[in-house]
């Protein structure tokens, strides 16, 4: 075993494309972090392999804040969502769905998954050194929430993109017999979602351009539990 770093932050995203929740601890299963991406809106007329409604369709969705009504039971807890205007709805509310559908301009429906609505893998990691390198290249203090990463790591090796070199090696969190173990396997190809500011929902195309400049459009690493 070789120590490679320390966990800085853990993030769970109960609803795909909505704001995340910073947590002190999380349970990990083969399908990812418990409570992560449990819900997703689907574009009702889209029958492709990627029907999810995301910030690319409705940028304002990143301003909606979900929370577990019972944080100790993330598997079964009802989720409440606070809108940018301060209204509160349960996840199953038709009023919430209608509000977002109106912004999209087309019908949508809600999907509730016992597993996760992930794009390519259940868990993502990023080192603080890589984040700092991107901010330096971009010329501004970029918010890491743009990248919707699950686990932020302070790597002992402060080289940018050190996490890319962990591919195909087991990464274990802690020294318990039941410590979570993940297998990093490839860098994450980025899309225009990273251009959306997590608070204002404004688009800034220079962010994705900066990612493309330093890393051929890749940022963070996908992992399998």
C-alpha positions in Angstrom: 0.0 0.0 0.0 1.2 3.5 -0.9 -0.4 6.6 0.7 -1.3 9.0 -2.2 -3.4 11.6 -0.5 -6.3 12.7 1.8 -9.9 13.2 1.1 -10.8 17.0 1.0 -14.5 16.9 0.1 -17.3 14.4 -0.7 -20.2 15.4 -2.9 -23.5 13.6 -3.6 -25.9 14.8 -6.3 -29.3 13.4 -5.4 -30.9 14.7 -8.7 -29.0 14.7 -12.0 -27.9 18.2 -13.0 -29.3 19.9 -9.8 -26.9 21.2 -7.1 -24.9 18.8 -5.1 -24.7 18.2 -1.3 -21.4 18.3 0.5 -21.3 15.5 3.1 -18.9 14.4 5.8 -19.2 10.7 5.0 -20.9 8.4 2.5 -21.6 4.7 2.0 -20.2 3.2 -1.2 -21.7 0.3 -3.0 -21.0 -1.3 -6.4 -23.4 1.3 -8.0 -21.6 4.3 -6.4 -22.2 6.5 -3.4 -25.5 5.9 -1.6 -28.0 8.6 -2.6 -26.1 9.9 -5.6 -28.1 10.5 -8.8 -31.2 8.8 -7.4 -33.5 10.9 -9.5 -33.3 12.3 -13.1 -35.7 14.1 -15.4 -36.1 12.6 -18.8 -37.1 14.3 -22.0 -40.3 12.5 -22.8 -39.9 12.6 -26.6 -36.3 11.6 -26.6 -35.8 7.8 -27.3 -32.0 8.0 -27.6 -29.5 6.4 -25.3 -29.1 9.7 -23.5 -32.6 11.0 -22.8 -31.7 12.8 -19.6 -32.6 16.5 -19.1 -29.5 18.3 -18.1 -28.1 21.8 -17.7 -27.3 21.8 -21.4 -31.1 21.9 -22.0 -32.1 24.0 -19.0 -29.1 25.9 -17.4 -31.3 27.0 -14.5 -31.6 23.5 -13.2 -28.2 23.8 -11.6 -29.7 26.4 -9.2 -32.2 24.0 -7.8 -31.1 22.6 -4.4 -32.2 19.1 -3.3 -31.8 17.8 0.3 -32.6 14.6 2.1 -35.3 15.0 4.6 -33.7 12.2 6.6 -30.0 12.3 5.9 -29.4 9.1 7.9 -31.4 7.1 5.4 -30.2 8.3 2.0 -31.5 5.2 0.3 -35.1 5.8 1.1 -35.4 9.4 2.3 -37.8 11.7 0.6 -36.0 14.5 -1.2 -37.1 18.1 -1.0 -36.0 20.7 -3.6 -35.7 24.4 -3.1 -36.1 26.4 -6.3 -34.1 29.5 -7.2 -37.1 31.6 -6.1 -37.2 29.9 -2.7 -40.2 27.6 -3.3 -40.0 24.1 -1.8 -41.4 20.9 -3.4 -40.9 17.2 -2.8 -39.3 15.4 -5.7 -42.5 13.8 -6.7 -44.3 17.1 -7.0 -46.0 17.6 -10.4 -45.7 21.4 -9.8 -41.9 21.0 -9.7 -41.9 19.0 -12.9 -44.2 21.4 -14.6 -41.9 24.4 -13.7 -38.9 22.7 -15.2 -40.8 21.5 -18.2 -41.9 25.0 -18.9 -38.3 26.2 -18.9 -37.4 23.3 -21.2 -40.4 24.0 -23.5 -41.2 20.3 -24.0 -42.7 17.5 -21.9 -40.5 15.8 -19.3 -41.0 13.0 -16.8 -39.3 12.0 -13.6 -37.3 8.8 -13.2 -36.5 7.4 -9.7 -33.6 4.9 -9.7 -32.5 2.6 -6.9 -29.1 2.7 -8.6 -27.7 5.8 -10.4 -28.3 7.9 -13.5 -24.6 8.2 -14.2 -23.2 8.9 -17.7 -20.3 6.5 -17.9 -19.3 5.3 -14.3 -20.6 5.6 -10.8 -17.8 7.6 -9.1 -15.6 10.5 -10.1 -12.4 11.8 -8.5 -10.3 15.0 -8.9 -7.2 16.3 -7.2 -7.0 19.8 -5.8 -3.7 20.3 -7.8 -5.5 19.6 -11.1 -8.2 22.1 -10.1 -5.7 24.7 -9.2 -3.8 24.2 -12.5 -7.0 24.7 -14.5 -7.8 27.9 -12.5 -4.3 29.2 -13.2 -4.6 28.5 -16.9 -8.1 30.0 -17.1 -7.0 33.1 -15.1 -9.8 33.0 -12.5 -10.7 31.1 -9.4 -13.0 28.5 -11.0 -15.6 26.8 -8.8 -15.0 23.1 -8.7 -18.8 22.5 -8.5 -18.8 23.1 -12.2 -17.4 19.6 -12.7 -19.8 17.7 -10.4 -17.1 15.5 -8.9 -17.9 13.0 -6.1 -14.5 12.9 -4.3 -12.0 15.8 -4.2 -8.5 14.6 -3.1 -5.5 16.5 -1.7 -2.8 14.4 -3.4 0.6 14.1 -1.7 2.1 14.5 -5.1 1.0 18.0 -6.1 1.5 17.4 -9.8 -1.5 18.4 -11.9 -3.4 15.3 -13.3 -1.6 13.0 -10.9 -5.0 11.2 -10.6 -4.8 10.2 -14.2 -1.8 8.0 -13.3 -3.9 6.0 -10.8 -5.8 4.3 -13.6 -6.0 0.6 -13.2 -4.7 0.7 -9.7 -6.9 0.1 -6.6 -7.6 3.2 -4.5 -8.6 2.4 -0.9 -10.1 5.0 1.5 -8.8 4.2 5.0 -7.4 1.0 6.6 -10.5 -0.8 7.8 -11.4 -4.2 6.6 -14.5 -2.8 5.0 -12.9 0.4 3.6 -14.3 1.6 0.3 -12.1 0.6 -2.7 -12.4 2.1 -6.2 -10.7 1.4 -9.5 -9.9 4.6 -11.5 -10.0 3.7 -15.2 -10.1 6.7 -17.5 -10.2 10.5 -17.6 -13.6 12.2 -17.9 -14.3 13.8 -21.3 -16.0 17.1 -20.7 -19.0 18.8 -22.3 -20.6 22.2 -22.2 -22.0 21.5 -18.7 -18.7 22.9 -17.2 -19.5 26.3 -18.8 -22.5 26.8 -16.5 -21.8 28.7 -13.3 -23.3 26.7 -10.4 -24.8 29.7 -8.7 -25.9 32.1 -11.5 -26.4 29.5 -14.3 -24.6 31.9 -16.7 -22.6 30.3 -19.5 -18.9 31.0 -20.0 -17.5 29.1 -22.9 -13.9 30.0 -21.9 -14.1 27.2 -19.2 -14.4 24.3 -21.6 -11.8 26.0 -23.9 -9.3 26.0 -21.0 -10.0 22.3 -20.2 -9.4 21.5 -23.9 -6.2 23.5 -23.9 -4.5 21.8 -20.9 -5.8 18.2 -21.2 -7.5 17.5 -24.5 -10.9 18.1 -23.0 -10.5 15.7 -20.1 -10.8 16.6 -16.4 -11.2 14.3 -13.4 -11.2 10.5 -13.5 -14.0 8.0 -13.7 -13.9 5.1 -11.2 -15.6 1.8 -10.6 -16.3 0.8 -6.9 
